[in-house]
Protein backbone atom coordinates (compact mmCIF):
# COMPACT_ATOMS: atom_id res chain seq x y z
CA UNK A 1 0.00 0.00 0.00
CA UNK A 2 1.30 3.47 -0.94
CA UNK A 3 1.63 6.18 1.71
CA UNK A 4 -1.15 8.80 1.34
CA UNK A 5 -3.62 10.69 3.47
CA UNK A 6 -5.80 7.57 3.38
CA UNK A 7 -3.08 5.43 5.01
CA UNK A 8 -3.97 4.24 8.45
CA UNK A 9 -0.82 5.30 10.30
CA UNK A 10 -0.21 4.75 13.99
CA UNK A 11 -0.69 7.96 15.99
CA UNK A 12 3.02 8.39 16.79
CA UNK A 13 3.90 8.55 13.09
CA UNK A 14 1.15 10.93 11.99
CA UNK A 15 1.64 14.71 11.66
CA UNK A 16 0.61 16.40 14.90
CA UNK A 17 -2.10 18.42 13.06
CA UNK A 18 -4.55 17.99 10.23
CA UNK A 19 -2.58 18.95 7.12
CA UNK A 20 -5.70 19.67 5.05
CA UNK A 21 -6.75 22.34 7.57
CA UNK A 22 -3.76 24.54 6.72
CA UNK A 23 -3.33 26.64 3.58
CA UNK A 24 -0.14 27.22 1.63
CA UNK A 25 1.99 30.20 2.66
CA UNK A 26 5.39 29.15 1.29
CA UNK A 27 6.61 28.30 -2.19
CA UNK A 28 9.86 26.36 -2.03
CA UNK A 29 12.28 26.16 -4.97
CA UNK A 30 14.49 23.03 -5.01
CA UNK A 31 12.63 20.03 -3.63
CA UNK A 32 15.60 17.79 -2.85
CA UNK A 33 16.32 15.65 0.20
CA UNK A 34 17.78 18.55 2.19
CA UNK A 35 14.59 20.65 2.00
CA UNK A 36 12.53 17.66 3.08
CA UNK A 37 14.84 16.94 6.03
CA UNK A 38 15.28 20.54 7.15
CA UNK A 39 12.82 23.27 6.06
CA UNK A 40 9.78 20.99 5.79
CA UNK A 41 10.61 19.19 9.05
CA UNK A 42 10.89 22.49 10.94
CA UNK A 43 7.70 23.77 9.29
CA UNK A 44 5.94 20.56 10.29
CA UNK A 45 6.90 21.18 13.93
CA UNK A 46 5.72 24.81 13.63
CA UNK A 47 2.36 23.72 12.21
CA UNK A 48 1.91 21.17 14.97
CA UNK A 49 2.67 23.70 17.69
CA UNK A 50 1.29 26.99 16.42
CA UNK A 51 -0.77 26.24 13.28
CA UNK A 52 -1.20 28.83 10.56
CA UNK A 53 -1.47 28.72 6.78
CA UNK A 54 2.14 27.80 6.31
CA UNK A 55 2.19 24.66 4.26
CA UNK A 56 4.70 24.52 1.45
CA UNK A 57 4.23 24.09 -2.28
CA UNK A 58 7.46 22.44 -3.44
CA UNK A 59 8.80 23.32 -6.89
CA UNK A 60 11.55 21.35 -8.62
CA UNK A 61 13.35 23.39 -11.23
CA UNK A 62 14.56 20.53 -13.40
CA UNK A 63 13.49 17.07 -12.39
CA UNK A 64 9.89 15.92 -12.47
CA UNK A 65 10.73 12.98 -10.15
CA UNK A 66 9.91 14.65 -6.80
CA UNK A 67 6.46 15.72 -8.05
CA UNK A 68 5.82 12.25 -9.49
CA UNK A 69 6.83 10.67 -6.18
CA UNK A 70 5.00 13.06 -3.88
CA UNK A 71 1.75 13.81 -5.72
CA UNK A 72 0.24 10.30 -5.36
CA UNK A 73 1.21 10.51 -1.68
CA UNK A 74 -0.68 13.82 -1.12
CA UNK A 75 2.70 15.42 -0.36
CA UNK A 76 3.32 13.08 2.58
CA UNK A 77 6.68 11.40 3.13
CA UNK A 78 8.59 9.67 5.90
CA UNK A 79 11.45 11.42 7.64
CA UNK A 80 13.84 8.94 9.22
CA UNK A 81 16.36 10.15 11.80
CA UNK A 82 19.22 7.74 12.40
CA UNK A 83 22.19 7.39 14.66
CA UNK A 84 24.08 4.59 16.37
CA UNK A 85 21.21 4.03 18.79
CA UNK A 86 18.58 3.36 16.13
CA UNK A 87 16.07 4.97 13.78
CA UNK A 88 13.05 7.14 14.47
CA UNK A 89 10.42 7.96 11.87
CA UNK A 90 7.59 10.42 11.44
CA UNK A 91 5.42 11.36 8.50
CA UNK A 92 5.68 14.99 7.45
CA UNK A 93 2.52 16.81 6.43
CA UNK A 94 4.00 20.22 5.65
CA UNK A 95 4.06 19.84 1.85
CA UNK A 96 0.77 20.88 0.28
CA UNK A 97 1.91 19.87 -3.18
CA UNK A 98 4.84 19.31 -5.50
CA UNK A 99 5.29 20.52 -9.07
CA UNK A 100 8.09 20.87 -11.61
CA UNK A 101 8.63 24.21 -13.35
CA UNK A 102 10.78 22.89 -16.23
CA UNK A 103 9.00 23.39 -19.52
CA UNK A 104 6.10 25.32 -17.99
CA UNK A 105 6.88 27.87 -15.27
CA UNK A 106 3.24 29.08 -15.26
CA UNK A 107 1.96 27.13 -12.22
CA UNK A 108 5.05 27.98 -10.12
CA UNK A 109 4.77 31.67 -11.03
CA UNK A 110 1.06 31.69 -10.27
CA UNK A 111 1.73 30.17 -6.85
CA UNK A 112 4.46 32.71 -6.09
CA UNK A 113 2.27 35.58 -7.26
CA UNK A 114 -0.70 34.39 -5.18
CA UNK A 115 -1.69 36.59 -2.24
CA UNK A 116 -1.39 33.58 0.08
CA UNK A 117 2.32 33.15 -0.66
CA UNK A 118 4.28 35.09 1.93
CA UNK A 119 7.69 33.43 1.75
CA UNK A 120 9.70 31.91 -1.09
CA UNK A 121 12.37 29.58 0.28
CA UNK A 122 15.26 28.08 -1.70
CA UNK A 123 17.57 25.06 -1.54
CA UNK A 124 18.85 24.79 -5.08
CA UNK A 125 22.62 24.28 -4.45
CA UNK A 126 25.27 26.95 -4.81
CA UNK A 127 25.72 26.65 -8.56
CA UNK A 128 22.07 27.14 -9.51
CA UNK A 129 21.78 30.80 -8.54
CA UNK A 130 23.90 32.45 -11.21
CA UNK A 131 25.63 34.82 -8.80
CA UNK A 132 28.68 36.90 -9.50
CA UNK A 133 30.36 36.93 -6.13
CA UNK A 134 32.93 39.58 -7.11
CA UNK A 135 30.35 42.17 -8.20
CA UNK A 136 27.68 40.80 -5.82
CA UNK A 137 25.24 40.94 -8.72
CA UNK A 138 24.07 38.29 -11.18
CA UNK A 139 26.24 36.47 -13.69
CA UNK A 140 24.73 37.21 -17.12
CA UNK A 141 26.81 34.37 -18.62
CA UNK A 142 25.31 31.71 -16.32
CA UNK A 143 23.14 29.53 -18.63
CA UNK A 144 19.86 29.99 -16.71
CA UNK A 145 20.46 33.71 -16.17
CA UNK A 146 21.25 34.25 -19.86
CA UNK A 147 18.14 32.32 -20.92
CA UNK A 148 15.91 34.19 -18.48
CA UNK A 149 17.26 37.63 -19.41
CA UNK A 150 16.39 36.78 -23.02
CA UNK A 151 12.89 35.45 -22.20
CA UNK A 152 11.89 36.88 -18.80
CA UNK A 153 8.26 35.82 -19.02
CA UNK A 154 9.20 32.13 -19.34
CA UNK A 155 11.86 31.80 -16.64
CA UNK A 156 13.75 28.56 -15.99
CA UNK A 157 16.19 29.66 -13.31
CA UNK A 158 16.02 30.94 -9.78
CA UNK A 159 16.61 34.63 -10.48
CA UNK A 160 14.22 34.63 -13.41
CA UNK A 161 11.43 32.97 -11.41
CA UNK A 162 11.82 35.28 -8.41
CA UNK A 163 11.97 38.45 -10.49
CA UNK A 164 9.06 37.50 -12.74
CA UNK A 165 6.91 36.56 -9.74
CA UNK A 166 7.80 39.81 -7.97
CA UNK A 167 6.86 41.74 -11.11
CA UNK A 168 3.49 39.94 -11.18
CA UNK A 169 2.91 40.85 -7.53
CA UNK A 170 3.83 44.47 -8.07
CA UNK A 171 1.50 44.68 -11.09
CA UNK A 172 -1.25 43.11 -8.99
CA UNK A 173 -0.75 45.51 -6.09
CA UNK A 174 0.56 42.86 -3.71
CA UNK A 175 3.42 43.25 -1.27
CA UNK A 176 6.52 41.20 -2.13
CA UNK A 177 7.10 37.81 -0.50
CA UNK A 178 10.13 37.35 1.73
CA UNK A 179 12.97 35.49 -0.03
CA UNK A 180 14.72 33.00 2.23
CA UNK A 181 17.88 31.44 0.81
CA UNK A 182 18.74 28.17 2.59
CA UNK A 183 21.91 27.24 0.70
CA UNK A 184 25.45 27.16 2.08
CA UNK A 185 26.53 30.49 0.61
CA UNK A 186 28.31 33.23 2.54
CA UNK A 187 25.88 36.00 3.58
CA UNK A 188 23.32 34.09 1.57
CA UNK A 189 20.44 36.55 1.97
CA UNK A 190 22.33 39.72 0.99
CA UNK A 191 24.15 37.86 -1.83
CA UNK A 192 20.86 36.69 -3.35
CA UNK A 193 19.35 40.15 -2.84
CA UNK A 194 22.15 41.73 -4.88
CA UNK A 195 21.74 39.20 -7.69
CA UNK A 196 17.94 39.57 -7.81
CA UNK A 197 18.11 43.38 -7.92
CA UNK A 198 20.85 43.32 -10.58
CA UNK A 199 18.83 40.86 -12.69
CA UNK A 200 15.65 42.95 -12.30
CA UNK A 201 17.50 46.15 -13.20
CA UNK A 202 18.47 44.63 -16.57
CA UNK A 203 14.84 44.03 -17.60
CA UNK A 204 12.43 45.95 -15.37
CA UNK A 205 14.34 48.95 -13.90
CA UNK A 206 11.34 50.24 -11.91
CA UNK A 207 10.91 46.82 -10.34
CA UNK A 208 14.52 46.79 -9.18
CA UNK A 209 13.91 49.88 -7.04
CA UNK A 210 10.70 48.39 -5.63
CA UNK A 211 12.50 45.16 -4.71
CA UNK A 212 15.36 47.10 -3.12
CA UNK A 213 12.93 49.13 -1.04
CA UNK A 214 10.32 46.51 -0.16
CA UNK A 215 11.68 42.96 -0.26
CA UNK A 216 13.32 41.22 2.66
CA UNK A 217 16.08 38.64 2.08
CA UNK A 218 16.96 37.36 5.57
CA UNK A 219 20.30 35.60 5.99
CA UNK A 220 20.24 32.04 7.32
CA UNK A 221 22.59 29.33 8.50
CA UNK A 222 21.21 25.88 7.78
CA UNK A 223 22.57 22.60 9.07
CA UNK A 224 21.50 19.00 8.83
CA UNK A 225 23.60 16.24 7.29
CA UNK A 226 21.34 14.58 4.74
CA UNK A 227 22.65 11.92 2.36
CA UNK A 228 20.92 11.26 -0.95
CA UNK A 229 18.08 8.78 -0.31
CA UNK A 230 18.57 5.25 -1.63
CA UNK A 231 16.55 2.04 -1.99
CA UNK A 232 17.64 1.26 1.57
CA UNK A 233 15.95 4.50 2.73
CA UNK A 234 12.70 3.51 1.03
CA UNK A 235 12.91 -0.03 2.41
CA UNK A 236 13.43 1.29 5.93
CA UNK A 237 10.48 3.70 5.54
CA UNK A 238 8.27 0.81 4.47
CA UNK A 239 9.41 -1.22 7.47
CA UNK A 240 8.80 1.65 9.90
CA UNK A 241 5.43 2.84 8.52
CA UNK A 242 4.01 -0.23 6.81
CA UNK A 243 3.46 1.80 3.62
CA UNK A 244 5.42 2.18 0.39
CA UNK A 245 6.98 5.65 0.27
CA UNK A 246 8.94 6.77 -2.80
CA UNK A 247 9.80 10.16 -1.27
CA UNK A 248 11.27 9.06 2.07
CA UNK A 249 14.42 10.78 3.33
CA UNK A 250 16.90 9.86 6.02
CA UNK A 251 18.97 12.24 8.08
CA UNK A 252 20.76 12.69 11.38
CA UNK A 253 18.88 13.66 14.58
CA UNK A 254 20.73 17.03 14.71
CA UNK A 255 19.13 20.11 13.13
CA UNK A 256 20.33 23.70 13.34
CA UNK A 257 18.80 26.75 11.70
CA UNK A 258 19.81 30.30 12.55
CA UNK A 259 17.70 32.98 10.87
CA UNK A 260 17.69 36.75 10.72
CA UNK A 261 14.21 37.70 11.91
CA UNK A 262 12.98 39.90 9.08
CA UNK A 263 9.66 38.62 7.71
CA UNK A 264 7.36 41.56 6.85
CA UNK A 265 4.46 39.24 5.91
CA UNK A 266 4.95 36.93 8.90
CA UNK A 267 6.46 33.48 9.24
CA UNK A 268 5.81 30.06 10.76
CA UNK A 269 6.77 29.50 14.40
CA UNK A 270 9.95 27.77 13.25
CA UNK A 271 11.31 27.99 16.81
CA UNK A 272 9.15 24.91 17.41
CA UNK A 273 11.38 23.03 14.99
CA UNK A 274 14.61 24.25 16.60
CA UNK A 275 15.24 27.52 14.72
CA UNK A 276 17.08 30.32 16.46
CA UNK A 277 16.21 33.89 15.45
CA UNK A 278 19.05 36.38 15.79
CA UNK A 279 19.78 39.91 14.57
CA UNK A 280 23.14 38.94 12.98
CA UNK A 281 23.61 35.54 11.30
CA UNK A 282 27.11 36.04 9.84
CA UNK A 283 29.13 34.74 12.80
CA UNK A 284 27.05 31.53 12.93
CA UNK A 285 27.31 31.13 9.21
CA UNK A 286 31.09 31.56 9.20
CA UNK A 287 31.40 29.05 12.01
CA UNK A 288 29.36 26.46 10.16
CA UNK A 289 30.80 27.06 6.68
CA UNK A 290 34.42 27.04 7.86
CA UNK A 291 34.18 24.29 10.46
CA UNK A 292 31.55 21.84 9.24
CA UNK A 293 31.63 22.43 5.51
CA UNK A 294 35.37 23.20 5.35
CA UNK A 295 36.21 19.95 7.14
CA UNK A 296 33.63 18.15 5.02
CA UNK A 297 35.30 19.27 1.81
CA UNK A 298 38.75 18.38 3.10
CA UNK A 299 37.65 14.92 4.21
CA UNK A 300 35.62 14.34 1.06
CA UNK A 301 38.53 15.02 -1.30
CA UNK A 302 41.19 13.30 0.77
CA UNK A 303 38.83 10.48 1.79
CA UNK A 304 37.47 9.73 -1.68
CA UNK A 305 41.02 9.56 -3.04
CA UNK A 306 42.07 7.25 -0.23
CA UNK A 307 39.30 4.84 -1.23
CA UNK A 308 36.71 5.78 1.41
CA UNK A 309 33.17 5.79 0.05
CA UNK A 310 31.42 7.26 3.10
CA UNK A 311 32.22 10.03 5.59
CA UNK A 312 31.87 7.55 8.46
CA UNK A 313 34.67 5.43 6.88
CA UNK A 314 36.90 8.50 6.77
CA UNK A 315 36.32 9.08 10.48
CA UNK A 316 37.20 5.45 11.21
CA UNK A 317 40.62 6.00 9.56
CA UNK A 318 42.83 7.36 12.39
CA UNK A 319 45.20 9.34 10.14
CA UNK A 320 42.36 11.07 8.31
CA UNK A 321 40.36 11.64 11.50
CA UNK A 322 43.44 13.39 12.93
CA UNK A 323 43.58 15.66 9.86
CA UNK A 324 39.89 16.48 10.27
CA UNK A 325 40.55 17.37 13.91
CA UNK A 326 43.48 19.57 12.89
CA UNK A 327 41.27 21.36 10.40
CA UNK A 328 38.49 21.91 12.93
CA UNK A 329 40.99 23.56 15.28
CA UNK A 330 42.55 25.69 12.56
CA UNK A 331 39.15 26.82 11.28
CA UNK A 332 37.94 27.59 14.81
CA UNK A 333 41.00 29.75 15.40
CA UNK A 334 39.98 32.02 12.50
CA UNK A 335 36.52 32.81 13.93
CA UNK A 336 35.15 35.65 15.97
CA UNK A 337 33.94 34.68 19.42
CA UNK A 338 30.25 33.87 19.58
CA UNK A 339 28.58 34.39 22.95
CA UNK A 340 27.18 31.11 24.23
CA UNK A 341 29.08 28.95 21.73
CA UNK A 342 32.02 26.80 22.82
CA UNK A 343 33.97 26.03 19.66
CA UNK A 344 35.76 23.09 21.32
CA UNK A 345 32.43 21.45 22.09
CA UNK A 346 31.19 22.33 18.59
CA UNK A 347 34.27 20.57 17.10
CA UNK A 348 33.65 17.47 19.21
CA UNK A 349 30.01 17.41 18.14
CA UNK A 350 30.99 17.74 14.47
CA UNK A 351 33.50 14.88 14.69
CA UNK A 352 30.80 12.72 16.30
CA UNK A 353 28.24 13.68 13.64
CA UNK A 354 30.71 12.88 10.83
CA UNK A 355 31.32 9.51 12.46
CA UNK A 356 27.56 8.69 12.76
CA UNK A 357 27.63 4.99 11.81
CA UNK A 358 24.01 5.01 10.63
CA UNK A 359 24.47 7.73 7.98
CA UNK A 360 25.87 6.64 4.62
CA UNK A 361 26.99 10.03 3.31
CA UNK A 362 29.09 9.66 0.18
CA UNK A 363 32.39 11.51 -0.01
CA UNK A 364 31.83 11.83 -3.76
CA UNK A 365 28.56 13.72 -3.15
CA UNK A 366 30.36 16.30 -0.98
CA UNK A 367 33.25 16.49 -3.46
CA UNK A 368 30.95 17.82 -6.18
CA UNK A 369 30.99 21.48 -7.23
CA UNK A 370 34.24 22.38 -5.47
CA UNK A 371 34.62 25.61 -7.43
CA UNK A 372 31.36 26.78 -5.81
CA UNK A 373 32.20 25.51 -2.32
CA UNK A 374 35.90 26.15 -1.71
CA UNK A 375 35.63 29.97 -1.51
CA UNK A 376 33.40 30.17 1.58
CA UNK A 377 34.64 26.95 3.16
CA UNK A 378 38.41 27.24 2.82
CA UNK A 379 39.61 30.44 1.14
CA UNK A 380 37.49 32.83 3.23
CA UNK A 381 39.37 31.80 6.39
CA UNK A 382 42.81 32.74 5.08
CA UNK A 383 42.86 36.48 5.86
CA UNK A 384 41.98 35.78 9.52
CA UNK A 385 44.40 32.85 9.64
CA UNK A 386 47.16 35.20 8.50
CA UNK A 387 46.23 38.10 10.75
CA UNK A 388 45.96 35.84 13.80
CA UNK A 389 49.08 33.78 13.12
CA UNK A 390 47.10 30.54 12.59
CA UNK A 391 49.02 27.92 10.58
CA UNK A 392 47.65 27.73 7.03
CA UNK A 393 48.85 24.20 6.29
CA UNK A 394 45.48 22.52 6.78
CA UNK A 395 43.86 24.99 4.37
CA UNK A 396 46.63 24.27 1.87
CA UNK A 397 46.09 20.53 2.38
CA UNK A 398 42.35 20.92 1.64
CA UNK A 399 43.13 23.03 -1.44
CA UNK A 400 45.67 20.53 -2.76
CA UNK A 401 43.23 17.65 -2.15
CA UNK A 402 40.54 19.55 -4.11
CA UNK A 403 43.00 20.05 -6.97
CA UNK A 404 44.02 16.41 -6.87
CA UNK A 405 40.31 15.60 -7.29
CA UNK A 406 40.06 18.09 -10.16
CA UNK A 407 43.08 16.42 -11.79
CA UNK A 408 41.13 13.18 -12.26
CA UNK A 409 44.04 11.13 -10.86
CA UNK A 410 42.76 7.78 -9.62
CA UNK A 411 45.71 6.11 -7.86
CA UNK A 412 43.55 4.59 -5.13
CA UNK A 413 39.93 5.40 -5.92
CA UNK A 414 37.41 4.27 -8.54
CA UNK A 415 37.32 6.14 -11.86
CA UNK A 416 34.94 9.11 -11.74
CA UNK A 417 33.72 12.00 -13.78
CA UNK A 418 34.54 15.42 -12.30
CA UNK A 419 31.24 17.05 -11.34
CA UNK A 420 31.72 20.79 -11.24
CA UNK A 421 30.21 23.64 -13.27
CA UNK A 422 33.78 24.64 -14.18
CA UNK A 423 34.99 21.08 -14.83
CA UNK A 424 36.23 21.83 -18.36
CA UNK A 425 38.40 24.77 -17.24
CA UNK A 426 39.70 22.88 -14.22
CA UNK A 427 40.61 19.88 -16.35
CA UNK A 428 42.38 22.16 -18.83
CA UNK A 429 44.53 23.54 -16.00
CA UNK A 430 46.09 20.09 -15.61
CA UNK A 431 47.32 19.54 -19.16
CA UNK A 432 51.01 18.67 -19.09
CA UNK A 433 52.02 21.04 -16.31
CA UNK A 434 53.81 20.85 -12.99
CA UNK A 435 52.18 21.75 -9.67
CA UNK A 436 53.33 25.40 -9.80
CA UNK A 437 51.80 25.91 -13.24
CA UNK A 438 48.59 24.12 -12.24
CA UNK A 439 48.19 26.32 -9.17
CA UNK A 440 48.90 29.42 -11.29
CA UNK A 441 46.31 28.33 -13.88
CA UNK A 442 43.69 27.69 -11.17
CA UNK A 443 44.57 30.99 -9.44
CA UNK A 444 43.77 32.81 -12.68
CA UNK A 445 40.26 31.30 -12.82
CA UNK A 446 39.04 33.71 -10.13
CA UNK A 447 37.58 30.98 -7.91
CA UNK A 448 39.61 32.25 -4.95
CA UNK A 449 39.86 35.97 -4.17
CA UNK A 450 43.14 37.37 -5.56
CA UNK A 451 44.83 37.57 -2.14
CA UNK A 452 44.67 33.81 -1.60
CA UNK A 453 47.22 32.58 -4.13
CA UNK A 454 49.13 35.86 -3.97
CA UNK A 455 50.06 34.77 -0.44
CA UNK A 456 53.40 33.19 -1.19
CA UNK A 457 53.53 30.95 1.86
CA UNK A 458 50.08 29.52 1.14
CA UNK A 459 50.82 29.06 -2.55
CA UNK A 460 54.06 27.23 -1.86
CA UNK A 461 52.47 24.93 0.72
CA UNK A 462 49.66 24.13 -1.72
CA UNK A 463 52.03 23.48 -4.61
CA UNK A 464 54.26 21.18 -2.59
CA UNK A 465 51.30 19.18 -1.27
CA UNK A 466 49.73 18.97 -4.73
CA UNK A 467 52.99 17.76 -6.28
CA UNK A 468 53.10 15.06 -3.62
CA UNK A 469 49.44 14.11 -4.15
CA UNK A 470 49.91 13.84 -7.91
CA UNK A 471 53.01 11.68 -7.53
CA UNK A 472 52.00 9.29 -4.75
CA UNK A 473 48.96 7.48 -3.44
CA UNK A 474 46.68 9.65 -1.31
CA UNK A 475 46.87 7.07 1.47
CA UNK A 476 50.65 7.59 1.74
CA UNK A 477 50.35 11.37 1.61
CA UNK A 478 47.71 11.27 4.36
CA UNK A 479 49.86 9.03 6.57
CA UNK A 480 52.80 11.45 6.28
CA UNK A 481 50.59 14.49 6.80
CA UNK A 482 49.13 12.96 9.97
CA UNK A 483 52.72 12.65 11.23
CA UNK A 484 53.35 16.34 10.39
CA UNK A 485 50.13 17.24 12.23
CA UNK A 486 51.08 15.16 15.28
CA UNK A 487 54.54 16.77 15.41
CA UNK A 488 53.02 20.27 15.34
CA UNK A 489 50.25 19.55 17.86
C1 LIG B 1 28.08 19.04 2.45
C2 LIG B 1 26.81 19.71 2.96
O1 LIG B 1 27.50 18.25 0.31
C3 LIG B 1 28.19 19.05 0.94
O2 LIG B 1 28.97 19.81 0.39
O3 LIG B 1 29.18 19.65 3.03
O4 LIG B 1 25.71 19.39 2.22
C4 LIG B 1 26.58 19.38 4.44
O5 LIG B 1 26.23 18.03 4.63
C5 LIG B 1 25.48 20.26 5.01
O6 LIG B 1 25.80 21.60 4.81
C6 LIG B 1 25.28 19.96 6.49
O7 LIG B 1 24.45 20.90 7.04
Boltz pocket constraint, residues with backbone or C-beta under 6 A from the ligand:
constraints:
  - pocket:
      binder: B
      contacts: [[A, 184], [A, 222], [A, 223], [A, 224], [A, 225], [A, 226], [A, 292], [A, 293], [A, 296], [A, 297], [A, 365], [A, 366], [A, 367], [A, 368], [A, 373]]
      max_distance: 6.0
